[in-house]
């Protein structure tokens, strides 16, 4: 899986906020919630490559219904410990603010094409030497977003996705990483300065990326395979990607309900 085990050794870094097996469970309860299994087109936005579905090397299936490990949970959401259809973007962005990502028809199967607009992001480095490096970076960004560590003492909305960028060396190993969250639209024209040395405000350039969404958790082999499948799908239509960066884009609260995380690669040619 083109060095994914080494590249995504990072997955062990999220121990404080991740799926930890059936004994952990999804613990948040929402009264009156009714889960509806979405259609493929709503969840993915592209046609799957037939060879991926038929290749036994890939686990491109999902199990809706009761968890094989632990049955039904008291909160009724335990079935989502299995891999499942990802939560649709339209549903997520009706509840949370989302940047104006442009999702367009792709030229091939197996991936979605997304244009990320130029904009300001709040960013903190992930300490790869620390077991909880990702979680600690998230907490630092929260301090900026909460108003405790920005120049205007301004509290800002939570915006999804949370983007974790992993920068790779020529050997394919992660050399450094950072966590970014989009600054809400209301503050894009004049974002508050960070008063915390470990959080910076960066303007990220407009970018074309390619994604595959996943309904489940980063630790699962099925998620790791999404990078492999994404690269194979892009190669089928002669699209090359930037080998120096890979992105995990998280859209959903990991302790409750239907999940959506995206495997994301940047186009090698950003002159569009």
N, C-alpha and C positions, 0 to 999 in steps of 0.2 A: 504493500500500500504506500509506495513511494515515500518511505521514511516517516510515515505518519506516527509510528510508535514513538520514535525519537522526537519528532516535531511536537506531538501532542502529549508528551510526557507532562506537559502543563496541566493536564486534567486533574492530576492529583492535588493541585493547588487550591481546589475549591471545597475543601472538606467542611468548611463552616456553613455552606449553603448549597447543598447538593443532595441528590438521591443517594441514600445510604443503605438501600436494601429494604425488604418488606417490613422489617421491624421498625423502620423509621417512619414510613408512611407519609402521605400528604395530610398535613395536620390542620390546615386552615379550613373552616367551615363557612359556607355562604348559604344562608337560608333561602330556600326557593329556587336554588340553581338547578337548571335542567340541562344536562350535557347533550348536545346534538352532534352526531358524527357528520363532519362536513364532506362535501363532494371533493373528488380529487382536484378538479379545476380550481375550486375555491381555495384549497389548501396550498397548491403548488404553482399554478400559473403557467404550466408547460406540460407537454406530453412526455411521458416516460419513454426512455429507449427500451424497445422490446427485448434487446439482448440482455439488459440489466435484470429484467424480471425473470428471464429464463436461465440465467447463469447461477448455478448452485454456489459459486464462490461468494455471492453477495446475498445478504439477508434483506432483500427488498420486499418485505412483507410487514404486516402489522396485525396486532391482535386487539380488537375492540372487545370490551366485555370484562368479565371477572379476571383478576390477576391470577396467573398460574401459581405464583408463590404464596399468596396469602388470602385469596378469596376477596370477599367484599369488606370494605372498611366501614366504620361507623358513620363517617361523613359522606359515604356514597361515591367517593372519588377514587377508590383504591384501584379500580380497573385501569387507571391511567399510569400505573407503575409499568405496564407493558408499553412497548412501542405502539404508537397510534397515529392517526392522521393529524398532521400539525394544525394548530389553531390558525384560521385564516387571518391574513393581514387586515382585511376590512373589519373584522370583528375586534381585533386588538386596537386598531386606531379609532374605533368608535368609543373606546373607554379611556385611552391614553393619548397624549399628544405624540405624533410621529412627524419626523422631518418629511419634507416633500420629495421623497424618493420617487423617481419615475420608473415604473415597471412596464417594460415594453415587450412585444412579441419577440421571441428568440428565433434565430435562423435554423436552429436544430432542436433535437430532442434532449431531454435530460437536464435542462438548466433554465433558469430565468435570468434575463438581462435587466440590470438595474442601474440607473444613473443617480448618483448621490450629488446633490447640489453643493456648490461652494457655501461654506458656512463656518460659524464658530462652534468649537467644542470645548468642554472642560475635560482636562486630561491629567492623568497621574500615571507615573511609571509603576509597573508591576515588579516587585522584587522576586526574581526567580529562585533565589536562595532560600526563601521563606515558604513554609508549608502553606500558610494562609496569605500568600502575597497578593492574590487576586482580590480576596475579600478585603484586605487592608487598603488596597487601591480604591475599591468601591467606597469604603468608609471615608476616605480622604475627599473624594469627589462629592460625597454627600455633604460634607462640612461646607464646601463652597456653595453647593446648590441650596442648602438650608438657610443661607444668609449669615452664618456664623463666621465664615472665612471669605467674604467678598466685600469689596470697597463700599457697596451701597447697602450692606446689611439686608439684601433683597432675597427673600425666599422665592424659589423658582419651581415650576412644575417638573415632575418626573417625565422624561421623554424616552421613548424606546425607538430603536434598540440600544442596548448597552454594547458597545463595540470593544472587543479585545483584539488588539493587533499584535501579532507575533512576527518579529523580524528575524530572518534566517540568514545564516552565513552560507558560503559556497558549499559547505559540506552538508547542508540541509538541516543543521541543528539550530535551535532557537538561541539567538544571542541576546536579545532584549525584547521586552514586551511593554505595552501600555494599555490602559483602559480609558475609553473616551465616552462621554455622553453629550449629545447635542444640546446646545443652549436653546431654551425655548424661543419660539418665533418672536414673542413680544420683546425680547432682549437682544435679538440678533444684530440690530443696527448699532447698539452701544452696550455691549456686554460688560457687566461689572468686572473690575480687575480682581484678580485673586490676591488675597492677603496671606496666603498660605504658600510657603516656598515649595511644597511638594505637589501643588496643583497649579497648572498653567492653563491659560486660555489660548487656544490655537485656532487659526483659520485654516481649515482643510480645503484643498482645491476640489473643484468639481471632478468627479471620477466615474468611470464605467466599471462595474463589477459584475460578477456572475455568481449566482447562488443556487444552493439546493437546501430547502427547509427540511427539518427533522422533527418528528413528534416524539420526544423522549428526553434523554439526558446525555450530557457530554461524555460521561464515563463509558457509555455503551459502545460496543464494537460497531454497531450499525451506524452510529454517528460518525465515528472515525472514517468509515468507508465512504462517507459522502464526499470527502475531498478527493478520494481516488476516483469515484464515479463522475464527479464534476470535471476533473481533468480529462478523463476519457471522453466524456460527452463533447467537451470543447475541441479536443483533438480531431474528432470526427468532422468538424466543420472548419478546421484549420485556424482556430483561434488560439493564440498563445497568451499566457498569463505571466505576471511578474513573479519570478521564482523567489523573490526576497521577502515576501510578506504573505501571511495567511490570516484570516479574520474569523473569529467566532462572534456572531451577532445574536444576542439574546433578547427575546421579546416578551417572555412570560415569567410570572412568579413561580419559582421552582417548587414551592411547597403546596401548590394548589392547582388542580385542574389540567386542562389540555395545554400542552406545551408547544412552543415553537422556538427552535434555535436554527440558525442558518450557517452552513459552511459557505464561506465567501472567498473568492479569488479576484484580484485586480487584473484588468486587461493590461497587457504589456505596452499597448499603444494608447496613450491618453490624449492624443491630439484629435479630438472630435468636437 
